[in-house]
Amino acid sequence: MAAVALFMITSCTGDDDNNTNNSNSDVILVTKIVETDEFEDEYISNYFYDGTKVTKITHNDGSEQRFTYTGDKLTTIEHYEDGDLIQQDNFTYNASGQLVTFIMLDYDFDWGTKTEFTYNNNGTVSTAEYTGNTENQDLFNYNGTLTIVDNNIVSINSGGETITYTFDDKRDPFSNITSYMSVIYAYQEGGLNNVTSYNSFDESSTTTYTYNSSNFPTTAVENFGDGETYTTEFYYN
């Protein structure tokens, strides 16, 4: 779950930063996520906001993400490890506010990818991916198609391979975050509801949830075909 995985990159902090949304206390926002793998190792993420805009995610491994907006549109995500910038993700939009280009720059390996998005009349989104270095991404890689139903990506066809998803009818933990749909399109996974199954040519998983009274998940248990299990706990403001 790429989009969800991005937003699950946070850790506990002991400073005076407040990761709750005081100016939007009536809006439900995720403030902490704890992921536990089959070896009982924990990965903890804490979320910090300005209104409904996530501004920073910190993690218990020392990494963090910093978010920049232009108006209500997410334009940059910077990824840091031990204080060093290792990756930058750039978002650009058309006049209608739709994401049209997503560029991911990996400074550790001088690697870059660019994805261009075209919005079709039938509701699908066509993608074209290019690769290169951090300066230029002009080597065509492949075309793809995103099929979107009710603001959820239900299938991805790219490079001759197809991935399918099913969803519940409850709220995704990040669905109230400003510009979240841009993240979903950019990383080509997720939606405004919660993924319950995932199927690709070489992997599949199912996820079961428990929910709070507002229909947001409080726990998720993802089971893979090989018996591997991941448990995620969600905390809100």
C-alpha positions in Angstrom: 0.0 0.0 0.0 2.2 2.8 -1.3 0.1 5.8 -0.3 -0.6 4.4 3.1 3.0 3.3 3.5 4.1 6.9 2.9 1.8 8.2 5.6 3.0 5.4 7.9 6.5 6.8 8.2 6.5 8.5 11.7 7.9 8.0 15.2 7.5 9.1 18.8 8.9 12.5 19.7 9.4 13.9 23.1 9.6 17.6 22.3 6.9 20.3 22.7 5.6 19.9 19.1 1.9 19.3 19.1 0.7 16.7 16.6 -3.0 17.3 17.2 -5.1 19.6 15.1 -6.3 22.3 17.5 -7.8 24.6 14.9 -9.8 21.6 13.4 -10.7 19.7 16.5 -14.0 18.5 15.0 -12.1 16.9 12.1 -10.7 13.4 12.7 -7.0 13.2 11.9 -4.6 10.3 12.5 -1.9 11.3 15.0 0.0 8.1 15.6 0.4 4.7 13.9 2.1 1.7 15.3 3.0 -1.2 12.9 4.1 -4.5 14.3 5.6 -7.2 12.0 5.6 -11.0 12.5 8.8 -10.7 14.6 7.0 -8.2 16.9 9.3 -5.4 15.8 7.5 -2.0 16.1 7.6 0.9 13.6 6.1 4.0 15.1 5.0 7.1 13.3 3.8 10.4 14.6 1.9 13.0 12.5 2.0 16.8 12.9 -0.5 19.2 11.3 -1.3 22.8 10.4 -5.0 22.6 10.3 -5.7 19.5 8.1 -2.4 19.7 6.3 0.2 17.2 7.5 3.4 19.1 7.9 5.8 16.4 9.2 5.9 12.7 9.9 8.6 11.4 12.3 9.6 7.8 12.9 11.2 5.8 15.7 14.1 4.8 13.3 15.2 8.5 13.1 13.7 9.2 9.6 11.1 11.8 8.8 9.1 13.4 6.0 8.4 17.2 5.6 5.5 18.5 3.5 5.2 21.7 1.6 2.0 23.1 0.1 1.0 25.8 -2.4 -2.4 26.8 -1.2 -4.2 23.6 -0.6 -2.1 21.6 -3.0 0.7 19.4 -1.8 3.8 20.3 -3.8 6.8 18.7 -2.1 7.6 15.8 0.2 11.2 15.7 1.6 12.5 12.5 3.1 15.2 12.6 5.7 17.4 10.0 7.4 19.5 11.1 10.4 19.0 14.7 9.2 20.2 14.1 5.6 17.9 14.7 2.7 17.8 11.4 0.8 14.7 11.7 -1.4 12.4 14.5 -2.7 8.9 14.0 -4.3 7.5 16.8 -6.4 3.9 17.2 -7.4 2.6 19.5 -10.2 -1.0 20.2 -11.2 -3.1 21.5 -14.1 -5.4 24.5 -14.0 -8.2 22.2 -12.8 -6.2 21.2 -9.8 -5.5 17.7 -11.0 -2.2 16.0 -10.5 -0.4 15.9 -13.8 3.2 15.1 -13.0 4.9 13.3 -10.1 8.7 13.2 -9.8 10.6 11.1 -7.3 14.3 11.9 -6.8 16.6 9.5 -4.9 19.7 11.4 -4.0 21.5 8.4 -2.5 21.5 6.6 -5.9 21.2 9.6 -8.2 18.0 8.0 -9.5 14.8 9.7 -10.7 11.4 8.7 -11.9 8.7 10.8 -13.5 5.0 9.9 -13.9 2.7 11.8 -16.1 -1.1 11.5 -15.6 -3.9 12.0 -18.2 -7.5 12.0 -17.1 -9.9 10.1 -19.5 -13.6 10.6 -20.1 -14.4 7.1 -18.9 -13.1 7.8 -15.5 -9.7 6.0 -15.8 -6.4 7.7 -15.5 -3.6 7.0 -18.0 0.0 7.1 -16.8 3.4 7.3 -18.5 6.5 6.6 -16.5 10.0 7.8 -17.3 13.3 7.1 -15.5 16.7 8.8 -15.3 18.8 10.6 -12.7 18.0 13.4 -10.4 18.5 16.0 -13.1 16.6 14.5 -16.0 14.0 11.7 -16.3 13.5 11.3 -20.1 13.9 7.5 -20.7 10.4 6.1 -21.4 9.7 3.1 -19.2 6.0 2.0 -19.6 2.4 3.2 -19.9 -0.3 2.3 -17.4 -3.9 2.7 -16.5 -5.5 3.4 -13.1 -9.2 2.4 -12.7 -10.9 4.4 -10.0 -14.2 3.7 -8.4 -15.7 6.0 -5.7 -12.2 7.6 -5.1 -10.6 4.2 -4.7 -8.0 2.8 -7.0 -9.4 -0.7 -7.7 -6.9 -1.8 -10.4 -3.6 -0.8 -11.9 -2.4 -2.1 -15.2 1.2 -1.1 -16.0 4.1 -2.7 -17.7 1.9 -5.7 -18.8 1.0 -6.5 -15.2 -2.3 -6.0 -13.3 -2.8 -5.3 -9.6 -6.4 -5.3 -8.1 -7.7 -4.1 -4.8 -11.0 -4.3 -3.0 -12.2 -1.8 -0.3 -14.5 -1.6 2.6 -17.1 1.2 3.0 -15.4 2.9 6.0 -13.1 5.9 6.2 -9.5 5.6 5.4 -7.3 7.0 8.3 -5.9 9.7 6.1 -9.1 10.7 4.3 -9.4 14.0 6.0 -5.9 15.1 5.2 -5.6 18.0 2.7 -4.5 16.9 -0.8 -4.5 13.2 0.1 -6.0 12.2 -3.3 -2.8 13.6 -4.9 -0.8 11.1 -2.8 -3.1 8.2 -3.8 -2.6 9.0 -7.5 1.1 9.7 -7.2 2.0 6.4 -5.4 -0.8 4.6 -7.3 -2.4 2.9 -4.3 -5.2 3.4 -1.9 -8.3 5.5 -1.7 -10.8 7.2 0.6 -11.8 3.8 2.0 -9.7 0.9 3.3 -8.0 -1.8 1.3 -9.4 -5.3 2.2 -7.6 -7.3 -0.4 -4.7 -7.0 -2.7 -3.8 -9.3 -5.7 -0.8 -9.1 -8.1 0.9 -11.7 -10.3 3.2 -12.9 -7.5 1.6 -11.8 -4.2 -1.8 -11.4 -2.4 -3.0 -10.3 1.0 -6.2 -9.7 2.9 -6.8 -7.1 5.6 -9.3 -7.1 8.4 -10.2 -4.1 10.5 -11.8 -3.0 13.7 -13.4 0.5 13.7 -14.3 3.2 16.2 -17.7 4.8 16.5 -16.8 7.3 13.7 -16.1 4.4 11.2 -12.3 5.0 11.2 -10.1 1.9 11.6 -8.4 1.4 15.0 -6.6 -1.8 14.0 -5.7 -3.5 10.8 -4.3 -7.1 10.4 -2.9 -7.8 7.0 -2.3 -11.5 6.2 -0.2 -12.6 3.2 -0.4 -16.0 1.4 2.9 -17.2 2.9 1.5 -16.7 6.5 3.3 -13.4 7.1 1.2 -11.0 9.2 1.4 -7.3 9.9 -0.7 -5.5 12.6 -1.3 -1.8 12.5 -2.8 0.4 15.3 -4.2 3.8 14.5 -4.6 6.7 17.0 -6.6 9.9 16.3 -6.9 13.4 17.8 
